[in-house]
């Protein structure tokens, strides 16, 4: 069944909507910044303004705060919390860095595991963190499924449809009278005799063509892409189109990540698919900075460091499962 992901409405298949992980990540960033600088009243006012701007912001904050409270890690100064009908649990005293690591890990686990489990339950093919999978579909099409990715197939007598539930996949489509469609959320890519890459994550979607032609439909618009074209689409409908050498499409298959004008927040989510653990950027301005370059996926720490260093960022590895960018 074709589905469409929306933030505030029920899905057509009757399941609850997928949580907005970008908002949850932003709320976690606020929590970490407040923990790192508890006496910064200007920061507190900025957080209050962010919470008042949208009920979804406050809902994301409550979920992050709930993760904190599950491990008994309320802040030592109760008035640092924004006003809320439900008071925080009593604090236990831990060293600040231990509190930071424990809270961040608990928040990540609580907010990520259940949505990910639902997506992977729907999949016909899935990969763990750090591993890719080469497969041949029933029509003879070749697919390389990226790390920590999930794919579902739906072939019939009159169409070939696959759903990229999460992650990234490269398609080399076999000739067939039936159209070949790749669905990712509310974005659809239709093959017109080609090889192409599709990415789906919390930030949005991207399609890049290495050979042939692809028609991409998103919201009310349609884009025609030829070899060397790349289209990036955000979940709020914004589109960016780029040109790149066709041999740079899907370099992740060779252990390289070639990126063009992507935010650090977006890249942090991508790197999490190639190494166990979580990457949190504790500065909203830094998370929004854009990056272009080529990075080695076999050394995640070096890749992340190379991404943030030109913007004045540094990587703090708290545990093998948690990296925080400051």
C-alpha positions in Angstrom: 0.0 0.0 0.0 1.3 3.4 -0.9 1.7 5.6 2.2 2.4 9.3 2.8 4.2 10.7 5.8 2.8 13.8 7.4 3.8 15.3 10.8 0.4 16.1 12.1 -2.0 13.6 10.5 -2.6 9.9 10.7 -1.1 7.7 8.0 -3.4 6.3 5.3 -2.6 2.7 6.5 -4.0 3.6 10.0 -0.7 3.6 11.8 0.3 6.6 13.9 2.5 9.2 12.1 6.2 8.8 12.3 7.7 11.0 15.0 9.5 14.1 13.7 13.0 13.1 14.5 14.4 16.4 13.4 12.4 18.1 16.2 13.5 15.5 18.7 17.1 16.1 17.8 16.6 19.8 18.1 15.0 19.4 21.5 17.9 17.2 22.6 20.4 19.9 21.4 18.6 22.4 23.6 18.8 20.1 26.6 22.5 19.6 26.1 23.2 23.3 25.7 21.2 24.1 28.9 23.1 21.4 30.8 26.5 22.7 29.5 25.7 26.3 30.5 23.0 26.2 33.3 23.5 29.9 34.3 22.9 31.3 30.9 19.6 33.1 31.3 19.7 34.4 27.7 19.8 30.7 26.5 16.9 29.9 28.7 14.9 32.8 27.1 15.8 31.5 23.7 14.5 28.0 24.7 11.3 29.5 26.0 10.7 31.3 22.7 11.4 28.1 20.8 8.9 26.2 22.9 6.2 28.9 22.6 6.6 29.0 18.8 4.9 25.7 18.2 3.0 23.0 20.2 5.1 20.4 18.4 8.3 22.0 19.8 6.9 21.6 23.3 5.8 18.0 22.6 9.3 17.1 21.5 10.8 18.8 24.6 8.5 16.8 26.8 9.7 13.5 25.2 13.3 14.5 25.7 12.7 15.5 29.2 10.9 12.2 29.8 14.0 10.4 28.7 16.0 12.4 31.2 13.6 11.6 34.0 13.6 7.9 33.2 17.2 7.7 34.4 16.6 10.2 37.3 18.7 12.9 35.7 16.8 16.1 36.3 18.9 19.3 36.4 20.2 20.4 39.8 18.4 23.7 39.4 14.7 23.1 38.9 14.0 26.6 37.6 16.2 25.8 34.6 13.3 23.8 33.2 10.6 25.7 31.2 7.3 25.8 33.0 5.3 22.6 32.5 2.2 21.1 34.3 4.2 18.0 35.3 7.2 18.7 37.6 10.5 16.9 36.9 11.6 14.0 39.0 14.0 14.6 41.9 17.6 14.8 40.8 20.4 12.4 41.5 23.9 14.0 41.7 26.4 12.7 39.1 29.4 14.4 37.6 28.3 16.8 34.8 29.9 14.8 32.0 28.4 11.5 33.2 25.0 13.2 33.4 25.5 14.5 29.9 26.4 11.1 28.5 23.7 9.2 30.3 21.0 11.6 29.4 22.0 11.9 25.7 22.2 8.1 25.3 18.8 7.6 27.1 17.1 10.2 24.9 18.5 8.7 21.7 17.5 5.2 22.6 14.0 6.1 23.8 13.2 8.4 20.8 14.8 6.2 18.1 14.2 2.6 18.8 10.4 2.3 18.4 10.0 4.3 15.2 13.0 2.4 13.7 11.5 -0.9 14.8 8.3 -0.1 13.0 10.0 0.9 9.7 12.2 -2.2 9.7 9.3 -4.5 10.5 7.7 -3.4 7.2 10.9 -4.1 5.2 11.6 -7.0 2.9 15.3 -6.2 2.9 17.3 -4.5 5.7 20.9 -3.8 6.6 22.5 -3.2 10.0 24.7 -0.2 10.9 27.9 -0.3 8.9 26.9 -3.0 6.3 25.6 -2.8 2.8 23.7 -5.4 0.8 23.8 -6.2 -3.0 20.6 -7.9 -4.2 18.7 -8.8 -7.3 15.0 -8.2 -7.4 12.6 -10.6 -9.1 12.6 -8.6 -12.3 16.4 -8.7 -12.6 17.0 -5.2 -11.3 20.1 -4.8 -9.3 20.1 -2.9 -5.9 22.8 -2.0 -3.5 21.2 -1.2 -0.2 23.1 1.2 2.0 24.0 0.8 5.7 21.2 0.9 8.2 18.6 1.0 5.5 15.3 -0.7 4.8 13.5 -1.5 1.5 10.1 -3.0 0.8 9.0 -4.4 -2.7 5.5 -4.4 -4.2 5.5 -5.9 -7.7 2.4 -6.6 -9.7 1.4 -7.4 -13.3 1.3 -3.7 -14.2 4.0 -2.0 -12.1 7.1 -2.5 -10.1 7.2 -0.4 -6.9 9.8 -0.4 -4.1 9.6 1.7 -0.9 12.7 3.0 0.6 11.6 3.1 4.2 14.9 4.5 5.5 18.5 5.1 4.4 19.9 4.8 0.9 19.8 2.6 -2.1 21.4 2.5 -5.6 19.2 1.0 -8.4 20.2 -0.4 -11.8 16.9 -1.1 -13.4 16.2 -4.0 -15.7 14.3 -3.4 -18.9 10.6 -4.3 -18.5 7.3 -3.1 -19.9 6.2 -2.2 -16.4 7.2 1.2 -14.9 9.7 1.0 -12.0 8.8 3.4 -9.1 10.8 4.2 -6.0 8.7 5.6 -3.2 10.2 7.4 -0.2 7.6 9.1 2.0 5.7 11.4 -0.3 8.4 11.5 -2.9 8.3 9.2 -5.9 11.1 8.6 -8.5 10.1 6.9 -11.8 12.8 5.2 -13.8 13.1 6.0 -17.5 15.9 3.4 -18.3 18.6 4.3 -15.9 20.8 3.8 -12.8 20.2 6.2 -9.9 20.5 6.7 -6.2 17.8 7.5 -3.6 18.3 8.7 -0.1 15.6 9.1 2.6 16.3 10.4 6.1 14.9 12.7 8.8 15.9 15.8 6.8 14.2 14.8 3.5 15.0 13.0 0.3 17.6 13.1 -2.5 17.8 11.5 -5.9 21.0 11.4 -8.0 21.3 9.9 -11.5 24.4 8.2 -12.8 23.0 7.1 -16.2 19.7 7.6 -18.1 16.8 9.7 -16.9 14.5 9.8 -13.8 11.3 11.6 -13.2 10.8 12.8 -9.6 7.4 13.8 -8.3 7.1 15.6 -4.9 4.1 17.5 -3.6 2.7 19.3 -6.7 5.9 19.5 -8.7 7.8 17.1 -11.0 11.5 17.2 -11.9 13.3 15.5 -14.8 16.8 14.4 -14.0 19.5 13.3 -16.4 23.0 11.8 -15.7 24.9 14.0 -13.3 21.7 15.7 -11.9 21.0 15.6 -8.2 17.9 16.8 -6.5 17.6 17.4 -2.8 14.1 17.8 -1.2 13.3 18.9 2.3 10.3 17.6 4.1 8.7 21.1 4.0 8.8 21.1 0.2 12.0 23.1 -0.6 14.0 21.7 -3.6 17.7 22.2 -4.5 19.2 21.0 -7.7 22.9 20.4 -8.4 25.2 19.0 -11.0 28.0 16.5 -10.2 30.1 14.1 -12.2 28.1 10.9 -12.8 30.9 8.8 -11.3 30.4 10.6 -8.0 26.9 9.2 -7.6 26.6 6.7 -4.7 30.3 6.7 -3.9 29.3 5.2 -0.5 29.4 1.9 -2.4 33.2 2.3 -2.4 33.5 3.5 1.2 33.5 7.3 0.3 30.9 9.8 1.1 30.7 12.6 -1.4 28.5 15.4 -0.2 27.4 18.6 -1.9 25.8 21.5 0.1 24.4 19.4 2.9 23.9 20.6 6.5 26.0 19.1 9.4 22.8 18.0 11.0 22.0 16.0 7.9 25.5 14.5 7.7 25.5 13.5 11.4 22.4 11.4 10.7 24.1 9.8 7.7 27.3 9.0 9.6 25.3 7.3 12.3 24.4 4.7 9.7 28.0 3.7 9.3 29.2 3.4 12.9 27.4 2.3 16.1 26.1 5.0 18.4 24.8 8.6 18.1 26.2 11.9 17.0 24.7 15.0 18.7 25.5 18.6 17.7 25.1 20.8 20.7 24.9 24.0 18.8 22.0 24.9 16.5 23.9 27.3 14.4 26.7 24.8 13.8 24.2 22.1 12.9 22.8 24.3 10.1 26.2 25.0 8.5 26.5 23.5 5.0 29.3 21.2 3.8 30.7 20.1 0.5 33.5 17.5 0.3 34.5 13.8 0.1 35.1 11.8 3.3 36.3 8.3 4.3 33.4 6.2 5.6 35.9 3.7 7.1 37.0 6.3 9.7 33.9 8.0 11.1 35.8 10.1 13.7 38.2 11.5 11.1 35.3 12.2 8.7 33.2 14.0 11.3 36.2 16.0 12.5 37.0 17.0 8.9 33.4 18.1 8.4 33.1 20.3 11.5 36.7 21.7 11.8 36.3 24.4 9.1 33.3 25.7 11.0 35.1 25.9 14.3 33.6 22.7 15.7 35.3 20.0 17.7 34.2 16.4 18.4 34.0 15.1 21.9 33.8 11.3 22.1 32.1 10.6 25.4 31.7 6.9 25.0 32.2 4.5 22.0 28.5 5.0 21.4 28.2 8.8 21.8 30.0 11.7 20.0 29.0 15.3 20.8 30.0 18.1 18.5 30.7 21.4 20.3 
